[in-house]
Amino acid sequence: MTGNKKTTTLVIAASCCLLGSSFASATVLQLAPLLPSWTATGQGSDATFVRIDNQWHDSGVYWNESSGTYSATPGNGYVAVGSLSWGSGLWGINDFNAVMGGKVSPVASWSGRVSQINHGDGCYNQQWSGAWGAAQPAPIFGSGTGCAEGDADPAQANDEDNWLAYFTGYVRVTDEDLYNFSVLYDDGFFFNLYGADGQASLTRDFLNPRDRLGFEDDLLLSEGLYRFELGVYDRLEAGVVDLRWQRGGASDWWLLPPEYLLDVAEPGAFALFGAGLVGLGLAYRRRRTQAGPVPDAT
């Protein structure tokens, strides 16, 4: 079965032609590495996990009752979700930014290095690991609460809800080839891959059914380091984040191995932060259908 079609955004330098490349194609998009010819292996990426109070009511997301839609800005019938009796917790990327910006006091947090980006909560593993694959428990969780405590309604918040994760570092590419990246998420996320001449981005804001989202067009990447950042958030019930890649037009998604992930403290890499992230040009709207179960609406 196939998942729902999703909208993605790809931003690249206007000069990203493929002249002289053996992979030349009108549907292939090229990014140059921030640091070419990088040979050292990695050990994983930097990660931060945060959980906030389930009763937090200061969301920066807005709701329109007439249309049944969310917005990142107020006006035109949109009111703050947090002003509504049911509007507690995390609702979108605005809330992710508020938490990571220190505007919300966490009830639990953890920072360190993770070898692979594959994490979830007890509710996800209880209900969805068979369909989408098991996830490592996020390090802020203890015994692993399921989708409900006792006979409670699964939609009732518990101690593994309203959490987010942020990952950053570098993807190490050892051979020029066609690559693609995808994120399994629930409820929303953003993923940015930075090259010397632009960036490739995937985004899904607000609350969404779990899905795996990848780029419509493969990326032609050459040997070197590409900086990335990935943010994900979950409000209620199942939450998961899982970063995978494809190479050479393969159909299967594979978890990025630790040796292809470098944190920002790797020798010679930290100085690259912020380099080559300006001069971005054309924006492309793409759609891609990803393989996987048809997601539910929770």
C-alpha positions as YAML, in Angstrom:
chain: A
units: angstrom
residues:
- id: 1
  name: MET
  ca: [0.00, 0.00, 0.00]
- id: 2
  name: THR
  ca: [1.08, 3.59, -0.38]
- id: 3
  name: GLY
  ca: [0.99, 6.55, 1.94]
- id: 4
  name: ASN
  ca: [-0.65, 9.86, 1.21]
- id: 5
  name: LYS
  ca: [0.98, 12.34, -1.17]
- id: 6
  name: LYS
  ca: [2.73, 15.15, 0.68]
- id: 7
  name: THR
  ca: [3.99, 18.60, -0.28]
- id: 8
  name: THR
  ca: [7.70, 19.29, 0.14]
- id: 9
  name: THR
  ca: [9.88, 22.30, -0.49]
- id: 10
  name: LEU
  ca: [13.29, 22.15, -2.14]
- id: 11
  name: VAL
  ca: [15.52, 25.23, -2.13]
- id: 12
  name: ILE
  ca: [18.69, 25.17, -4.23]
- id: 13
  name: ALA
  ca: [21.12, 27.60, -5.80]
- id: 14
  name: ALA
  ca: [19.89, 28.96, -9.13]
- id: 15
  name: SER
  ca: [23.11, 27.71, -10.76]
- id: 16
  name: CYS
  ca: [22.56, 24.04, -9.90]
- id: 17
  name: CYS
  ca: [22.97, 22.70, -13.40]
- id: 18
  name: LEU
  ca: [24.46, 19.25, -14.04]
- id: 19
  name: LEU
  ca: [26.68, 19.99, -17.03]
- id: 20
  name: GLY
  ca: [29.63, 17.65, -17.16]
- id: 21
  name: SER
  ca: [28.09, 15.17, -14.72]
- id: 22
  name: SER
  ca: [27.50, 11.54, -15.62]
- id: 23
  name: PHE
  ca: [24.17, 11.86, -13.77]
- id: 24
  name: ALA
  ca: [22.89, 14.74, -15.90]
- id: 25
  name: SER
  ca: [19.07, 14.80, -15.84]
- id: 26
  name: ALA
  ca: [16.36, 17.45, -15.71]
- id: 27
  name: THR
  ca: [14.84, 15.71, -12.67]
- id: 28
  name: VAL
  ca: [18.04, 15.45, -10.59]
- id: 29
  name: LEU
  ca: [19.01, 18.28, -8.25]
- id: 30
  name: GLN
  ca: [22.58, 18.88, -7.18]
- id: 31
  name: LEU
  ca: [24.08, 20.14, -3.92]
- id: 32
  name: ALA
  ca: [27.79, 20.73, -3.39]
- id: 33
  name: PRO
  ca: [29.21, 19.70, 0.00]
- id: 34
  name: LEU
  ca: [30.12, 22.25, 2.64]
- id: 35
  name: LEU
  ca: [33.45, 20.47, 3.10]
- id: 36
  name: PRO
  ca: [34.69, 18.32, 0.21]
- id: 37
  name: SER
  ca: [36.83, 15.18, 0.55]
- id: 38
  name: TRP
  ca: [36.04, 14.50, 4.19]
- id: 39
  name: THR
  ca: [37.41, 11.06, 5.14]
- id: 40
  name: ALA
  ca: [36.93, 10.68, 8.92]
- id: 41
  name: THR
  ca: [34.09, 8.44, 10.04]
- id: 42
  name: GLY
  ca: [31.39, 9.69, 12.39]
- id: 43
  name: GLN
  ca: [29.81, 8.38, 15.59]
- id: 44
  name: GLY
  ca: [26.34, 9.91, 15.44]
- id: 45
  name: SER
  ca: [24.65, 13.29, 15.71]
- id: 46
  name: ASP
  ca: [23.87, 15.81, 18.42]
- id: 47
  name: ALA
  ca: [20.37, 15.43, 19.88]
- id: 48
  name: THR
  ca: [18.08, 17.22, 22.32]
- id: 49
  name: PHE
  ca: [14.81, 15.80, 23.68]
- id: 50
  name: VAL
  ca: [12.33, 17.92, 25.65]
- id: 51
  name: ARG
  ca: [8.91, 17.25, 27.17]
- id: 52
  name: ILE
  ca: [6.66, 20.06, 28.38]
- id: 53
  name: ASP
  ca: [3.66, 20.23, 30.71]
- id: 54
  name: ASN
  ca: [0.59, 18.68, 29.11]
- id: 55
  name: GLN
  ca: [-1.47, 21.65, 30.35]
- id: 56
  name: TRP
  ca: [0.64, 24.30, 28.60]
- id: 57
  name: HIS
  ca: [-1.79, 26.75, 26.93]
- id: 58
  name: ASP
  ca: [0.43, 29.29, 25.15]
- id: 59
  name: SER
  ca: [0.60, 27.69, 21.70]
- id: 60
  name: GLY
  ca: [1.65, 29.92, 18.79]
- id: 61
  name: VAL
  ca: [-0.62, 28.01, 16.41]
- id: 62
  name: TYR
  ca: [-4.03, 29.38, 15.35]
- id: 63
  name: TRP
  ca: [-7.34, 27.64, 14.62]
- id: 64
  name: ASN
  ca: [-10.22, 28.54, 12.34]
- id: 65
  name: GLU
  ca: [-13.41, 26.82, 13.49]
- id: 66
  name: SER
  ca: [-15.31, 27.56, 10.27]
- id: 67
  name: SER
  ca: [-12.75, 25.97, 7.94]
- id: 68
  name: GLY
  ca: [-11.35, 23.45, 10.42]
- id: 69
  name: THR
  ca: [-7.78, 24.48, 9.59]
- id: 70
  name: TYR
  ca: [-4.65, 25.65, 11.40]
- id: 71
  name: SER
  ca: [-2.38, 28.59, 10.66]
- id: 72
  name: ALA
  ca: [0.96, 29.89, 11.89]
- id: 73
  name: THR
  ca: [-0.42, 33.47, 11.92]
- id: 74
  name: PRO
  ca: [-3.55, 35.05, 13.45]
- id: 75
  name: GLY
  ca: [-6.35, 36.96, 11.74]
- id: 76
  name: ASN
  ca: [-8.97, 36.10, 9.12]
- id: 77
  name: GLY
  ca: [-10.93, 34.04, 11.61]
- id: 78
  name: TYR
  ca: [-7.92, 32.29, 13.14]
- id: 79
  name: VAL
  ca: [-7.67, 32.40, 16.95]
- id: 80
  name: ALA
  ca: [-4.92, 31.15, 19.23]
- id: 81
  name: VAL
  ca: [-5.29, 27.43, 19.90]
- id: 82
  name: GLY
  ca: [-4.04, 28.02, 23.42]
- id: 83
  name: SER
  ca: [-7.01, 30.27, 24.16]
- id: 84
  name: LEU
  ca: [-9.39, 27.34, 23.65]
- id: 85
  name: SER
  ca: [-10.28, 24.87, 26.39]
- id: 86
  name: TRP
  ca: [-8.95, 21.92, 24.36]
- id: 87
  name: GLY
  ca: [-5.88, 23.78, 23.05]
- id: 88
  name: SER
  ca: [-3.18, 22.51, 25.40]
- id: 89
  name: GLY
  ca: [0.23, 21.20, 24.39]
- id: 90
  name: LEU
  ca: [2.23, 21.29, 21.15]
- id: 91
  name: TRP
  ca: [0.46, 22.06, 17.86]
- id: 92
  name: GLY
  ca: [3.11, 23.07, 15.35]
- id: 93
  name: ILE
  ca: [6.55, 24.35, 14.42]
- id: 94
  name: ASN
  ca: [5.87, 27.70, 16.15]
- id: 95
  name: ASP
  ca: [5.58, 25.76, 19.41]
- id: 96
  name: PHE
  ca: [8.72, 23.75, 18.64]
- id: 97
  name: ASN
  ca: [10.60, 27.05, 18.20]
- id: 98
  name: ALA
  ca: [9.18, 28.44, 21.45]
- id: 99
  name: VAL
  ca: [10.37, 25.41, 23.42]
- id: 100
  name: MET
  ca: [13.82, 25.30, 21.82]
- id: 101
  name: GLY
  ca: [14.09, 29.08, 22.26]
- id: 102
  name: GLY
  ca: [13.73, 28.70, 26.03]
- id: 103
  name: LYS
  ca: [10.27, 30.31, 26.22]
- id: 104
  name: VAL
  ca: [8.70, 27.19, 27.77]
- id: 105
  name: SER
  ca: [9.92, 25.46, 30.92]
- id: 106
  name: PRO
  ca: [10.48, 21.73, 30.30]
- id: 107
  name: VAL
  ca: [9.36, 18.99, 32.67]
- id: 108
  name: ALA
  ca: [12.03, 16.65, 31.26]
- id: 109
  name: SER
  ca: [15.00, 17.10, 28.93]
- id: 110
  name: TRP
  ca: [18.07, 15.28, 27.65]
- id: 111
  name: SER
  ca: [20.98, 16.32, 25.42]
- id: 112
  name: GLY
  ca: [23.80, 14.22, 24.03]
- id: 113
  name: ARG
  ca: [24.92, 12.16, 21.06]
- id: 114
  name: VAL
  ca: [22.76, 9.50, 19.44]
- id: 115
  name: SER
  ca: [24.21, 6.90, 17.09]
- id: 116
  name: GLN
  ca: [21.14, 6.78, 14.83]
- id: 117
  name: ILE
  ca: [18.00, 8.87, 14.48]
- id: 118
  name: ASN
  ca: [15.25, 6.40, 15.31]
- id: 119
  name: HIS
  ca: [13.23, 7.29, 18.42]
- id: 120
  name: GLY
  ca: [9.67, 7.10, 19.65]
- id: 121
  name: ASP
  ca: [7.43, 6.73, 22.67]
- id: 122
  name: GLY
  ca: [5.73, 3.71, 24.19]
- id: 123
  name: CYS
  ca: [2.44, 4.36, 22.43]
- id: 124
  name: TYR
  ca: [4.13, 4.27, 19.02]
- id: 125
  name: ASN
  ca: [5.93, 0.99, 19.75]
- id: 126
  name: GLN
  ca: [2.78, -0.53, 21.25]
- id: 127
  name: GLN
  ca: [0.52, 0.21, 18.30]
- id: 128
  name: TRP
  ca: [2.64, 0.92, 15.22]
- id: 129
  name: SER
  ca: [6.03, -0.82, 15.39]
- id: 130
  name: GLY
  ca: [4.63, -3.79, 13.46]
- id: 131
  name: ALA
  ca: [3.55, -1.57, 10.57]
- id: 132
  name: TRP
  ca: [6.32, 1.03, 10.48]
- id: 133
  name: GLY
  ca: [9.22, -0.60, 12.38]
- id: 134
  name: ALA
  ca: [10.24, -0.37, 16.04]
- id: 135
  name: ALA
  ca: [11.81, 2.81, 17.44]
- id: 136
  name: GLN
  ca: [14.31, 3.27, 20.25]
- id: 137
  name: PRO
  ca: [12.66, 4.83, 23.32]
- id: 138
  name: ALA
  ca: [13.39, 8.54, 23.53]
- id: 139
  name: PRO
  ca: [15.91, 9.03, 26.38]
- id: 140
  name: ILE
  ca: [13.53, 11.28, 28.36]
- id: 141
  name: PHE
  ca: [11.15, 8.35, 28.87]
- id: 142
  name: GLY
  ca: [11.52, 5.74, 31.57]
- id: 143
  name: SER
  ca: [9.47, 2.56, 31.78]
- id: 144
  name: GLY
  ca: [7.55, 3.23, 28.57]
- id: 145
  name: THR
  ca: [3.96, 4.35, 28.99]
- id: 146
  name: GLY
  ca: [1.60, 2.87, 26.41]
- id: 147
  name: CYS
  ca: [-1.22, 4.58, 24.55]
- id: 148
  name: ALA
  ca: [-3.34, 4.76, 27.70]
- id: 149
  name: GLU
  ca: [-2.77, 4.37, 31.41]
- id: 150
  name: GLY
  ca: [-5.09, 1.67, 32.68]
- id: 151
  name: ASP
  ca: [-8.54, 2.21, 31.20]
- id: 152
  name: ALA
  ca: [-7.92, 5.84, 30.31]
- id: 153
  name: ASP
  ca: [-8.88, 7.27, 26.93]
- id: 154
  name: PRO
  ca: [-5.78, 7.03, 24.63]
- id: 155
  name: ALA
  ca: [-6.35, 10.66, 23.68]
- id: 156
  name: GLN
  ca: [-5.88, 11.69, 27.33]
- id: 157
  name: ALA
  ca: [-2.37, 13.10, 27.78]
- id: 158
  name: ASN
  ca: [0.10, 11.02, 29.79]
- id: 159
  name: ASP
  ca: [3.77, 11.32, 30.74]
- id: 160
  name: GLU
  ca: [4.99, 10.49, 27.22]
- id: 161
  name: ASP
  ca: [3.08, 13.20, 25.37]
- id: 162
  name: ASN
  ca: [3.91, 16.75, 24.30]
- id: 163
  name: TRP
  ca: [7.55, 16.08, 23.50]
- id: 164
  name: LEU
  ca: [9.97, 17.16, 20.81]
- id: 165
  name: ALA
  ca: [13.40, 16.26, 19.52]
- id: 166
  name: TYR
  ca: [16.06, 18.22, 17.66]
- id: 167
  name: PHE
  ca: [19.02, 16.67, 15.82]
- id: 168
  name: THR
  ca: [21.91, 18.44, 14.15]
- id: 169
  name: GLY
  ca: [25.29, 17.59, 12.67]
- id: 170
  name: TYR
  ca: [26.68, 16.48, 9.33]
- id: 171
  name: VAL
  ca: [25.87, 13.74, 6.85]
- id: 172
  name: ARG
  ca: [29.05, 12.17, 5.49]
- id: 173
  name: VAL
  ca: [28.96, 11.24, 1.79]
- id: 174
  name: THR
  ca: [31.81, 9.02, 0.56]
- id: 175
  name: ASP
  ca: [30.83, 8.53, -3.09]
- id: 176
  name: GLU
  ca: [29.14, 10.74, -5.66]
- id: 177
  name: ASP
  ca: [25.73, 9.28, -6.33]
- id: 178
  name: LEU
  ca: [22.01, 9.97, -6.30]
- id: 179
  name: TYR
  ca: [20.64, 10.17, -2.76]
- id: 180
  name: ASN
  ca: [17.28, 10.75, -1.14]
- id: 181
  name: PHE
  ca: [16.26, 11.29, 2.49]
- id: 182
  name: SER
  ca: [13.00, 10.62, 4.28]
- id: 183
  name: VAL
  ca: [11.54, 11.24, 7.72]
- id: 184
  name: LEU
  ca: [8.97, 9.09, 9.50]
- id: 185
  name: TYR
  ca: [7.12, 11.50, 11.79]
- id: 186
  name: ASP
  ca: [4.13, 11.99, 14.06]
- id: 187
  name: ASP
  ca: [2.83, 14.79, 14.45]
- id: 188
  name: GLY
  ca: [5.03, 17.23, 12.48]
- id: 189
  name: PHE
  ca: [8.64, 17.97, 11.54]
- id: 190
  name: PHE
  ca: [11.15, 19.94, 9.46]
- id: 191
  name: PHE
  ca: [14.35, 18.63, 7.84]
- id: 192
  name: ASN
  ca: [17.02, 20.82, 6.22]
- id: 193
  name: LEU
  ca: [20.08, 19.54, 4.37]
- id: 194
  name: TYR
  ca: [22.63, 22.31, 3.70]
- id: 195
  name: GLY
  ca: [25.20, 22.33, 0.91]
- id: 196
  name: ALA
  ca: [27.67, 25.00, -0.15]
- id: 197
  name: ASP
  ca: [25.24, 26.27, -2.80]
- id: 198
  name: GLY
  ca: [21.81, 25.92, -1.18]
- id: 199
  name: GLN
  ca: [19.60, 23.66, 0.87]
- id: 200
  name: ALA
  ca: [17.02, 20.91, 0.46]
- id: 201
  name: SER
  ca: [14.05, 21.08, 2.86]
- id: 202
  name: LEU
  ca: [11.09, 18.95, 3.92]
- id: 203
  name: THR
  ca: [8.36, 20.32, 6.21]
- id: 204
  name: ARG
  ca: [5.06, 19.18, 7.66]
- id: 205
  name: ASP
  ca: [3.53, 21.69, 10.10]
- id: 206
  name: PHE
  ca: [0.65, 21.32, 12.63]
- id: 207
  name: LEU
  ca: [-0.88, 17.90, 13.50]
- id: 208
  name: ASN
  ca: [-0.76, 15.13, 10.89]
- id: 209
  name: PRO
  ca: [-1.23, 11.37, 10.54]
- id: 210
  name: ARG
  ca: [2.07, 9.54, 10.79]
- id: 211
  name: ASP
  ca: [3.76, 9.14, 7.43]
- id: 212
  name: ARG
  ca: [7.15, 8.85, 5.79]
- id: 213
  name: LEU
  ca: [8.01, 11.89, 3.67]
- id: 214
  name: GLY
  ca: [10.89, 12.09, 1.18]
- id: 215
  name: PHE
  ca: [12.03, 14.38, -1.62]
- id: 216
  name: GLU
  ca: [10.27, 14.25, -4.97]
- id: 217
  name: ASP
  ca: [13.60, 14.51, -6.80]
- id: 218
  name: ASP
  ca: [16.78, 12.65, -5.94]
- id: 219
  name: LEU
  ca: [19.79, 14.75, -4.93]
- id: 220
  name: LEU
  ca: [23.15, 14.42, -6.65]
- id: 221
  name: LEU
  ca: [25.67, 14.60, -3.81]
- id: 222
  name: SER
  ca: [29.45, 14.34, -4.07]
- id: 223
  name: GLU
  ca: [32.07, 13.34, -1.51]
- id: 224
  name: GLY
  ca: [32.13, 15.51, 1.60]
- id: 225
  name: LEU
  ca: [30.03, 16.80, 4.49]
- id: 226
  name: TYR
  ca: [26.50, 18.22, 4.33]
- id: 227
  name: ARG
  ca: [25.09, 19.89, 7.41]
- id: 228
  name: PHE
  ca: [21.58, 18.90, 8.50]
- id: 229
  name: GLU
  ca: [19.01, 19.75, 11.13]
- id: 230
  name: LEU
  ca: [15.87, 17.81, 11.98]
- id: 231
  name: GLY
  ca: [13.13, 18.89, 14.38]
- id: 232
  name: VAL
  ca: [10.07, 16.82, 15.27]
- id: 233
  name: TYR
  ca: [7.24, 17.15, 17.77]
- id: 234
  name: ASP
  ca: [4.37, 15.02, 19.11]
- id: 235
  name: ARG
  ca: [1.26, 16.17, 20.95]
- id: 236
  name: LEU
  ca: [-0.76, 13.09, 22.01]
- id: 237
  name: GLU
  ca: [-0.68, 9.32, 21.54]
- id: 238
  name: ALA
  ca: [2.00, 7.90, 19.22]
- id: 239
  name: GLY
  ca: [5.12, 9.95, 18.52]
- id: 240
  name: VAL
  ca: [8.10, 8.95, 16.36]
- id: 241
  name: VAL
  ca: [11.07, 10.30, 14.41]
- id: 242
  name: ASP
  ca: [13.14, 8.18, 12.03]
- id: 243
  name: LEU
  ca: [15.66, 9.50, 9.45]
- id: 244
  name: ARG
  ca: [16.57, 7.26, 6.50]
- id: 245
  name: TRP
  ca: [18.20, 7.52, 3.11]
- id: 246
  name: GLN
  ca: [18.29, 5.88, -0.32]
- id: 247
  name: ARG
  ca: [21.18, 5.66, -2.77]
- id: 248
  name: GLY
  ca: [21.41, 5.04, -6.48]
- id: 249
  name: GLY
  ca: [17.65, 5.02, -7.09]
- id: 250
  name: ALA
  ca: [17.02, 2.14, -4.67]
- id: 251
  name: SER
  ca: [13.44, 1.62, -3.50]
- id: 252
  name: ASP
  ca: [14.16, 0.76, 0.16]
- id: 253
  name: TRP
  ca: [14.86, 3.28, 2.94]
- id: 254
  name: TRP
  ca: [17.81, 2.55, 5.27]
- id: 255
  name: LEU
  ca: [18.64, 4.08, 8.64]
- id: 256
  name: LEU
  ca: [21.73, 6.28, 8.39]
- id: 257
  name: PRO
  ca: [24.58, 4.33, 10.06]
- id: 258
  name: PRO
  ca: [26.53, 6.11, 12.84]
- id: 259
  name: GLU
  ca: [29.67, 6.33, 10.69]
- id: 260
  name: TYR
  ca: [27.80, 8.58, 8.25]
- id: 261
  name: LEU
  ca: [26.62, 11.00, 10.96]
- id: 262
  name: LEU
  ca: [29.01, 13.52, 12.54]
- id: 263
  name: ASP
  ca: [28.20, 15.86, 15.40]
- id: 264
  name: VAL
  ca: [29.20, 19.53, 15.36]
- id: 265
  name: ALA
  ca: [32.20, 18.91, 17.63]
- id: 266
  name: GLU
  ca: [33.97, 16.72, 15.07]
- id: 267
  name: PRO
  ca: [37.45, 18.13, 14.18]
- id: 268
  name: GLY
  ca: [37.25, 20.72, 11.43]
- id: 269
  name: ALA
  ca: [33.49, 20.55, 11.22]
- id: 270
  name: PHE
  ca: [32.30, 23.06, 13.80]
- id: 271
  name: ALA
  ca: [33.68, 26.01, 11.85]
- id: 272
  name: LEU
  ca: [31.42, 25.10, 8.98]
- id: 273
  name: PHE
  ca: [28.26, 26.05, 10.86]
- id: 274
  name: GLY
  ca: [26.62, 28.86, 8.96]
- id: 275
  name: ALA
  ca: [28.99, 28.58, 5.98]
- id: 276
  name: GLY
  ca: [27.42, 28.40, 2.58]
- id: 277
  name: LEU
  ca: [23.88, 28.90, 3.85]
- id: 278
  name: VAL
  ca: [23.22, 32.16, 2.02]
- id: 279
  name: GLY
  ca: [22.46, 32.99, -1.60]
- id: 280
  name: LEU
  ca: [19.61, 30.53, -1.83]
- id: 281
  name: GLY
  ca: [17.67, 30.71, -5.06]
- id: 282
  name: LEU
  ca: [14.74, 28.92, -6.65]
- id: 283
  name: ALA
  ca: [12.03, 27.31, -4.53]
- id: 284
  name: TYR
  ca: [10.32, 24.19, -5.85]
- id: 285
  name: ARG
  ca: [7.05, 22.63, -4.70]
- id: 286
  name: ARG
  ca: [7.13, 18.89, -5.13]
- id: 287
  name: ARG
  ca: [4.97, 15.87, -4.33]
- id: 288
  name: ARG
  ca: [6.06, 12.32, -3.69]
- id: 289
  name: THR
  ca: [4.22, 9.15, -2.75]
- id: 290
  name: GLN
  ca: [6.09, 7.09, -0.17]
- id: 291
  name: ALA
  ca: [5.79, 3.36, 0.36]
- id: 292
  name: GLY
  ca: [4.16, 2.36, 3.63]
- id: 293
  name: PRO
  ca: [0.86, 1.63, 5.31]
- id: 294
  name: VAL
  ca: [-2.07, 3.97, 4.88]
- id: 295
  name: PRO
  ca: [-1.79, 6.15, 8.03]
- id: 296
  name: ASP
  ca: [-4.60, 6.64, 10.50]
- id: 297
  name: ALA
  ca: [-5.96, 10.06, 11.41]
- id: 298
  name: THR
  ca: [-4.76, 10.26, 15.01]
...
